[in-house]
Each structure stands twice: as structure tokens, then as C-alpha cells.
Amino acid sequence: MGSSSSSIDNIPNAQEIMQETGFSAAHLLRLYERFQFLDRDQTGKLRPEDFGALRELAMNPIGDRIIGAFFSPGQETVDFPSFVRILAHFRPTDSNRTREGPQQEPANSRTRKLKFAFQLYDQDRDGKISRAELLQVLRAMLGLQVTEEQLQSIAERAIQEADLDKDDAISFDEFRKSLEKVNIEHKMSIRFLR
């Protein structure tokens, strides 16, 4: 890696980003190289269509929702620091890591991972997962493998089990409670150096 882009010194605010996200210099450098690869126009920003080069997302049934999570409502591009902040949700949990300065919950904490997953379902961002939103995700994930009647039944059972306040939707607290026994830290972790 003798190119000029292979130095952490070429990444603006690298130290700040590493402290905020918990990524090492090697991880940040790898992510920067990946970002530059996706940034074909070399604008320093990515658009939703730039993510199309990622085969993993193109093949993922909810790839569009994952890509959408990189962009706030009305936002058409994402810069490198924002790109890294989103990916930090998928960083494996490091229980030995100590943070300096104000103690902010890390992006890869269980709660932040769950909030990220929740927003993949809560497309209208009203703080609840409606039956229709749950069905959209189920249709995308299961497609033609099950009938519409089976999808409806799965959605109904999921809402009945998770909806503690009986408002016919799943709030974040209900979502979190329903996943108490799931190892989210493992399921939402990606190894960034390969």
C-alpha cells in the first residue's frame, strides 16, 4: 500500500473519528479506502446509488433500507465521518475499551445497535413499528418463500408478542424487550479488516 491514500494522516479529523467510533487506525484506513472506492465521482460524498457497488447490499433483501439508514430525511449525500459513524453500529463490542472525555454511549452498544435495527423497520420514523411496516420488511426478507397469508400470520404473532401496551404497534421499548434474549452484539457485528 504505497499510495498516497494509504496514510491515516490523509483522513481529515482521523483522531476525532477514531475516538468517537472506537475504530483503530487500521480500521479507519480500510474504511476510508472503501469510501473512496465507492465515491466514483471523487466528491468526498456518497449518494444512495453509490452503494450499488456493494454486492452484499445489492443481494440483501432489505439493502435499500440499510442504505437509507446512512441518510437523514431530506439528505441526499453522506460524508466520510457520517459513513463511519453509521458503520460503528456494526463494530464488535469491546468491553475493555475505555473512553476519554464525556462518557457518551458508544455506537456499538446494545442499545444503539437496537435503535439502528429499529429504524430499519420504522420507516415513517414515528417511533413505532406498525403492522404495515413489519409486513414490508417480512415481504422483502421472505419474498416468495411464504404466502401472503403466512406473512400476515407472522406479523400478527410478532405484534401480539411484542406489543405490551396493546396499541397495535411496537415501540422501541417493546422492540428492545422482545429481543432481550437475542445476542444482538454478535448478530449486528461485522469484521472490518479482511
N, C-alpha and C positions, 0 to 999 in steps of 0.2 A: 504494500500500500504506500507507494511513494508519491502519490498525487498530492496536490496542494490541499485537497479537500479532506485529507486523512488526519488532520490535526484538530484536537479539541479547541485550540486557540482560534480556529476559523468559525466557531459556533458562537454567535452573539449571546451574551448572558449565560454561558455554559455553566458556570459555577452556581448561579442562582437557580437555574433549571434543575441541576443535579440535587441541590439541597431541597428544593420543593417537591421533587418527584421521587427521590431515592434512587434514581438510576446512577450507575457508575459511569465514569468517563468512557469506558469501552462500550457500554450500552448506548450512551448518548451519541457517540460517534457512529455506531451502527445505525441508529435511528435517523441520524442526520443524512447518512448516505442513502438510506431508503427513501427519505423525504425528497432528497434531490433527484433520485431516480423517478419518483412519481411526478415531480414538478418539471414536466417536459418543456414548458414554456419558460422556465427559469425566472419566474416572477417572485419566488420566495413565498408563494401561497398555493394552496391546493384547492381545487374545486371538486364537487362531488364526482364528476366524471373522471377525474384523475385517479380515483381509487379503483377504477375499472381494470387497471393493470395488475391488481392483486388477485390472482387466481383463487385464493382461499375465500375472498369475499364474493367473487363472481359465482362461485359454486355454492355459497351458503344461502339457504332459503330465506334467511332474514338479513342478507347482506345489505340491502337498501336501508334497513332500519339501523344497522350498525354504522353505515356510512353517515346516515342522517344524524347520529349521535355526536359526530365531530362538529356539527354546525348548529349554532343557536338559531332560534327562529329569526328569519329575515337575513341571516348571514349567508353569504354566497361563497366565501373563501375561509380557509383556516391557515394560520401561520405556523411556523415550526414549534414555538413554545406551546401553543394550544394543542397541536398534534401530539406532543409528548405528554401533556397533562392528561389527555384522554387515554393514551396508551398506558399511563401509570396505573390506571384501574386494573390492568391485567398483569401488573408486576407481581410475582410471587411475594407473599407476605414474609417479611424479615423481622422476626421477633427480637433480634439482637440489635437492630438499628436504633441509634439514639439520634434525636433531633436537637438542633440548637435553635435558640431563639424562641419565639412564641410557639407554644405547643398546638399545632393545628393537626387535625386528624388526617393521616396520610391517605392519598387517593386509593391505595391498595388495601385499606382497612375493610373489614367485613361490611360495615355499614355503607361505605362509599361504593363498594362493589355492588351491593344490593340496590342502592339508589340508581346506579348506572343501568343495571338489568331492568329495574322497574320502569325507567324511562323508555326502554325499547318496546314495552307494552303500552304505556300511557302516551299514545301519540298526540292526543289533543292537549296534553300537559295540564290537565285539570286536577291532578293529584289522586286520581282513581283509575283503576283498570276496569273498563266497562265490559260487559259480555261481548259487545261487538268488537272491541279492541282485542280481547282474548281470542275470539274466533278468527280475526285476521291473522294473528300470529300462528295459531294452530293450522289454519289453511296453508300458510306459507311453509311451515315446517313439515306438515304431514302430506300436503298435496293430495294426490290421487290414491294414496295408500289406504285411506279410510273414506267411508261415505259421509255425506253431509249430516246425516242423522247421527252417526258416531261422533262427529266433531261437535255437534250440538250437545250430545250427552257428556262428552269430556268437559266442555266448557261449563255446563250446568253443574257437574260434580265438583269441579275446581272452585267455582264461585260458592257453592254451598259449604264446602270445607273451609275456605279461607275467609269468607265474609262474616265476621263476628258480629258486626253491628246491623246486619240484615238490611243493608241499603241496596243490595243487588249489584255491588261493585266491590273491588278490592283496593283498599287504601294502602299506602306504603307500610304502615304499621302491621296491617293484616298480612301483607305480602311477606314482610320480614318474619313475622311469627310463623307463617306457613312453611318457611324454609329454615327453621331453627335447626333441624337435624341434617340439613344438607351441607356438605363440605364446600361451601361457596369459594373459600380461599383456594382450594385445589381446582375446582371446575372453571373458575374465572382467572386462571393464571396461564401465561404464555412465557416460554423461554425466549428471550430476545437475542441471545447470541447463539448463532448456529453456523 
